[in-house]
Amino acid sequence: MIVLGDSLSAEYGLKRGSGWVALLEQRLAQRNINARVVNASISGDTTSGGRSRLPALLRQHQPSHVIIELGGNDALRGLPLAMTRDNLATMTRQALDAGARVLLVGMQVPPNYGAAYTRDFAATFETVAKEFKVPLVPFFLKGVADGPNPLALFQADRIHPTEAAQAIMLDNVWPALQRQLQ
């Protein structure tokens, strides 16, 4: 299993082994699910970076599952949505062609990006998931960024979740991943 993500999966600002990917490894072990998890996440990565790195990762690890958690930095940098969609689609196709099951992890942007961009950005993930018939976690930070006191679950930069948020993030991914593991 490969997790291809950005800082949200790379444990940015957290002590090593405390992020949601490490918690995922623990959960799999607790449930006696034999799956090696490769965290191929890089802080600051975009869908373009993931797209360029994925072919080598697929050859090297031959994963049964690929979790794609990229796109947030595309939005923060104001990259064209068509490019983000194309990169997500290409990565999904590459992973499927390599025989892996794909799980897309969606992101949302704050409303200050404008209603149209906010809506279209979220729809980008939905479009790719529907096109390739792969499961989608609609909002990776559900219960973290949209909770009653969201700042409590973010580091001082107000971008990266705290250690306390990591279990919530895993719980957002787990139901869709668990269905794929059955």
BELGIBEL-V750074 format. One record per residue. N is the residue number from 1. RES is the residue in three letters. PHI is phi in degrees with one decimal (none if undefined). D_LAST is the distance of its C-alpha to the last C-alpha in Angstrom with 2 decimals. Layout:
# BELGIBEL-V750074
N|RES|PHI|D_LAST + N|RES|PHI|D_LAST
This chain:
# BELGIBEL-V750074
1|MET|none|14.32 + 2|ILE|-115.7|17.42 + 3|VAL|-106.9|18.56 + 4|LEU|-106.6|21.52 + 5|GLY|-142.2|23.50 + 6|ASP|-112.6|26.92 + 7|SER|-60.0|28.64 + 8|LEU|-66.1|26.13 + 9|SER|-106.3|23.61 + 10|ALA|-93.3|26.42 + 11|GLU|63.9|27.63 + 12|TYR|-58.6|30.91 + 13|GLY|74.1|33.40 + 14|LEU|-113.2|31.12 + 15|LYS|-71.0|31.44 + 16|ARG|-56.3|29.18 + 17|GLY|87.8|25.93 + 18|SER|-111.9|25.96 + 19|GLY|-80.6|24.11 + 20|TRP|-64.1|20.71 + 21|VAL|-68.9|19.32 + 22|ALA|-63.3|20.70 + 23|LEU|-65.4|19.25 + 24|LEU|-62.5|15.77 + 25|GLU|-57.3|16.42 + 26|GLN|-63.4|17.61 + 27|ARG|-63.5|14.70 + 28|LEU|-60.4|12.26 + 29|ALA|-63.9|14.95 + 30|GLN|-61.0|15.47 + 31|ARG|-96.2|11.97 + 32|ASN|55.2|12.45 + 33|ILE|-96.8|9.88 + 34|ASN|-81.5|12.09 + 35|ALA|-145.9|12.44 + 36|ARG|-82.4|15.95 + 37|VAL|-109.7|16.72 + 38|VAL|-104.3|19.82 + 39|ASN|-89.3|21.56 + 40|ALA|-100.4|23.63 + 41|SER|-92.2|25.01 + 42|ILE|-132.8|28.76 + 43|SER|-57.0|30.83 + 44|GLY|85.2|32.63 + 45|ASP|-68.3|30.45 + 46|THR|-114.0|30.39 + 47|THR|-64.0|28.36 + 48|SER|-65.1|31.12 + 49|GLY|-63.9|30.65 + 50|GLY|-61.9|26.90 + 51|ARG|-61.3|27.60 + 52|SER|-74.3|30.14 + 53|ARG|-88.2|28.06 + 54|LEU|-61.7|24.72 + 55|PRO|-55.4|25.88 + 56|ALA|-67.4|27.04 + 57|LEU|-63.5|23.91 + 58|LEU|-64.1|21.79 + 59|ARG|-65.7|24.30 + 60|GLN|-70.1|24.52 + 61|HIS|-104.5|20.93 + 62|GLN|42.8|19.03 + 63|PRO|-73.3|15.88 + 64|SER|-82.5|12.37 + 65|HIS|-139.4|12.21 + 66|VAL|-129.5|15.35 + 67|ILE|-102.0|15.96 + 68|ILE|-102.8|19.38 + 69|GLU|-120.4|21.42 + 70|LEU|-138.2|24.86 + 71|GLY|131.8|27.57 + 72|GLY|-59.6|29.20 + 73|ASN|-71.4|31.93 + 74|ASP|-59.1|32.57 + 75|ALA|-66.5|33.54 + 76|LEU|-60.9|35.56 + 77|ARG|-93.0|37.49 + 78|GLY|68.9|38.02 + 79|LEU|-71.7|36.59 + 80|PRO|-60.2|36.49 + 81|LEU|-61.8|33.44 + 82|ALA|-62.4|33.57 + 83|MET|-68.9|33.20 + 84|THR|-60.2|30.21 + 85|ARG|-61.2|28.53 + 86|ASP|-62.3|29.46 + 87|ASN|-65.6|28.14 + 88|LEU|-62.6|24.75 + 89|ALA|-64.5|24.61 + 90|THR|-64.0|25.73 + 91|MET|-62.4|23.20 + 92|THR|-62.1|20.34 + 93|ARG|-61.9|21.87 + 94|GLN|-59.8|22.45 + 95|ALA|-66.9|18.90 + 96|LEU|-62.8|17.59 + 97|ASP|-63.2|20.48 + 98|ALA|-84.1|19.54 + 99|GLY|89.7|16.16 + 100|ALA|-92.5|14.16 + 101|ARG|-86.0|11.80 + 102|VAL|-113.9|14.03 + 103|LEU|-125.3|14.03 + 104|LEU|-89.8|17.61 + 105|VAL|-112.5|19.08 + 106|GLY|-84.1|22.17 + 107|MET|-131.9|25.44 + 108|GLN|-126.1|28.45 + 109|VAL|-109.7|32.06 + 110|PRO|-62.4|34.74 + 111|PRO|-63.7|37.00 + 112|ASN|-69.5|39.94 + 113|TYR|-80.0|38.66 + 114|GLY|100.5|39.79 + 115|ALA|-60.3|38.06 + 116|ALA|-65.6|37.65 + 117|TYR|-64.7|36.18 + 118|THR|-58.0|33.84 + 119|ARG|-65.3|32.57 + 120|ASP|-66.8|32.42 + 121|PHE|-64.0|30.64 + 122|ALA|-61.7|27.75 + 123|ALA|-66.7|27.73 + 124|THR|-57.3|27.40 + 125|PHE|-67.4|23.73 + 126|GLU|-61.7|23.13 + 127|THR|-61.3|24.99 + 128|VAL|-66.3|23.02 + 129|ALA|-60.5|19.61 + 130|LYS|-67.8|20.99 + 131|GLU|-58.3|22.70 + 132|PHE|-102.9|19.69 + 133|LYS|54.6|17.18 + 134|VAL|-116.1|15.02 + 135|PRO|-68.7|13.92 + 136|LEU|-131.3|16.73 + 137|VAL|-90.7|17.46 + 138|PRO|-59.4|20.96 + 139|PHE|-143.5|22.82 + 140|PHE|-56.4|21.75 + 141|LEU|-99.8|24.72 + 142|LYS|-60.9|24.29 + 143|GLY|83.0|25.85 + 144|VAL|-108.7|27.57 + 145|ALA|-83.2|29.90 + 146|ASP|-114.2|30.28 + 147|GLY|-79.5|30.67 + 148|PRO|-65.1|33.98 + 149|ASN|-136.8|35.23 + 150|PRO|-60.9|33.30 + 151|LEU|-63.9|35.85 + 152|ALA|-66.3|35.00 + 153|LEU|-103.7|31.60 + 154|PHE|-120.1|33.09 + 155|GLN|-66.5|35.14 + 156|ALA|-57.8|38.82 + 157|ASP|-74.8|38.14 + 158|ARG|63.0|36.30 + 159|ILE|-119.5|33.69 + 160|HIS|-103.0|31.46 + 161|PRO|-63.7|29.53 + 162|THR|-79.6|30.54 + 163|GLU|-60.4|28.65 + 164|ALA|-63.6|28.34 + 165|ALA|-82.1|26.41 + 166|GLN|-63.3|23.66 + 167|ALA|-66.2|21.52 + 168|ILE|-65.0|21.87 + 169|MET|-61.7|20.82 + 170|LEU|-61.4|17.63 + 171|ASP|-63.1|16.99 + 172|ASN|-71.6|17.54 + 173|VAL|-85.0|14.90 + 174|TRP|-55.6|12.22 + 175|PRO|-57.1|11.08 + 176|ALA|-68.6|10.50 + 177|LEU|-68.1|8.96 + 178|GLN|-59.6|6.55 + 179|ARG|-61.8|5.50 + 180|GLN|-70.9|5.56 + 181|LEU|-80.9|3.80 + 182|GLN|-80.6|0.00
